[in-house]
């Protein structure tokens, strides 16, 4: 039985947006890790974090505006939205820790533990890969 063309279209749109998100994670992961490096954090890192935060915000907005009518895709979009929100939150928290006005031992210890976006970023990549696999499986 052929795949539902409408489901296929929505699946491909969601997968394409998640491709963009996974690509954006590469630079954001490096920027968050740079916030945790010893010594003073470079101003370029703050600029990079700001750009990545805006990118994740825009991707999240586009994601939530994607028209989804199938329960499996609505659920996948919601899960992806939570993971994108986490990415944006993590970038902002890293920036807050790295560029705090009132640094103390506790803040510095937290900053030094930063090493990237972490497990939720991996989960977003796995979700994208799963959806991509489904899209490819449905292709004649």
C-alpha positions as CSV (number, residue, x, y, z in Angstrom):
1,X,0.0,0.0,0.0
2,X,1.5,3.4,-1.0
3,X,2.4,5.9,1.7
4,X,-0.1,8.7,2.4
5,X,1.2,11.7,0.4
6,X,0.1,14.2,2.9
7,X,1.8,12.3,5.8
8,X,4.9,12.0,3.6
9,X,4.9,15.8,2.9
10,X,4.6,16.6,6.5
11,X,7.2,14.1,7.5
12,X,9.7,15.5,5.0
13,X,9.0,19.1,6.1
14,X,9.6,18.1,9.7
15,X,12.8,16.2,8.8
16,X,14.1,19.1,6.8
17,X,13.7,21.5,9.7
18,X,15.4,19.1,12.0
19,X,18.3,18.8,9.6
20,X,18.7,22.6,10.0
21,X,18.5,22.3,13.8
22,X,21.1,19.5,13.9
23,X,23.4,21.6,11.7
24,X,22.9,24.6,14.0
25,X,23.8,22.4,17.0
26,X,27.4,21.9,15.7
27,X,28.4,25.6,16.2
28,X,26.2,26.0,19.4
29,X,27.9,22.9,20.9
30,X,31.3,24.5,20.3
31,X,30.2,27.9,21.7
32,X,28.8,26.3,24.9
33,X,32.0,24.4,25.3
34,X,34.0,27.5,24.8
35,X,32.1,29.1,27.7
36,X,33.5,26.4,30.0
37,X,37.1,26.8,29.0
38,X,39.6,27.9,31.7
39,X,40.4,31.6,31.9
40,X,38.6,34.6,30.5
41,X,36.0,33.8,27.9
42,X,36.5,35.7,24.6
43,X,33.9,38.2,23.5
44,X,33.6,36.3,20.2
45,X,32.1,33.4,22.3
46,X,29.4,35.7,23.6
47,X,28.6,36.8,20.0
48,X,28.4,33.2,18.9
49,X,26.2,32.3,21.8
50,X,23.9,35.2,20.9
51,X,23.6,34.1,17.3
52,X,22.9,30.5,18.2
53,X,20.3,31.5,20.7
54,X,18.5,33.5,18.0
55,X,18.9,30.6,15.5
56,X,17.3,28.2,18.0
57,X,14.5,30.7,18.8
58,X,13.7,31.1,15.1
59,X,13.9,27.3,14.4
60,X,11.5,26.7,17.3
61,X,9.0,29.2,16.0
62,X,9.2,27.7,12.5
63,X,8.8,24.2,14.0
64,X,5.7,25.2,15.9
65,X,4.2,26.7,12.8
66,X,4.7,23.6,10.7
67,X,1.2,22.2,9.9
68,X,1.0,18.7,11.3
69,X,-2.3,16.7,11.2
70,X,-1.1,13.2,12.0
71,X,-0.7,12.2,15.7
72,X,2.7,10.6,15.2
73,X,4.1,13.8,13.6
74,X,2.3,16.1,16.1
75,X,4.1,14.1,18.9
76,X,7.4,14.2,17.1
77,X,7.1,17.9,16.5
78,X,6.3,18.5,20.2
79,X,9.3,16.4,21.3
80,X,11.6,18.2,18.9
81,X,10.3,21.5,20.2
82,X,11.2,20.6,23.8
83,X,14.7,19.6,22.7
84,X,15.2,22.8,20.7
85,X,14.0,24.8,23.7
86,X,16.6,23.0,25.8
87,X,19.3,23.9,23.2
88,X,18.3,27.5,23.4
89,X,18.2,27.4,27.2
90,X,21.6,25.8,27.4
91,X,23.2,28.4,25.2
92,X,21.7,31.2,27.3
93,X,22.8,29.5,30.6
94,X,26.3,29.0,29.3
95,X,26.5,32.7,28.3
96,X,25.1,33.8,31.7
97,X,27.7,31.7,33.5
98,X,30.6,32.8,31.3
99,X,29.7,36.5,31.4
100,X,28.3,37.0,34.9
101,X,28.9,40.4,36.5
102,X,29.2,38.9,40.0
103,X,31.4,35.7,39.6
104,X,31.8,33.6,42.7
105,X,33.2,30.1,43.4
106,X,29.9,28.4,42.8
107,X,29.3,30.2,39.5
108,X,32.8,29.5,38.3
109,X,32.6,25.8,39.2
110,X,29.3,25.5,37.2
111,X,30.9,27.3,34.3
112,X,33.9,25.0,34.3
113,X,31.6,22.0,33.9
114,X,30.2,23.3,30.6
115,X,31.4,21.1,27.8
116,X,28.6,21.4,25.1
117,X,24.9,21.0,24.6
118,X,24.8,17.5,26.1
119,X,22.4,14.6,25.9
120,X,19.3,16.4,24.7
121,X,21.3,17.5,21.6
122,X,22.1,13.9,20.9
123,X,18.4,13.0,21.4
124,X,17.4,15.6,18.8
125,X,19.9,14.1,16.3
126,X,18.4,10.6,17.0
127,X,14.9,11.9,16.5
128,X,15.9,13.5,13.2
129,X,17.6,10.3,12.1
130,X,14.6,8.2,13.0
131,X,12.3,10.5,11.0
132,X,14.7,10.6,8.1
133,X,14.7,6.8,8.1
134,X,10.9,6.7,8.0
135,X,10.9,9.2,5.1
136,X,13.4,7.2,3.2
137,X,11.6,3.9,3.9
138,X,8.4,5.5,2.5
139,X,10.1,6.6,-0.7
140,X,9.3,4.4,-3.7
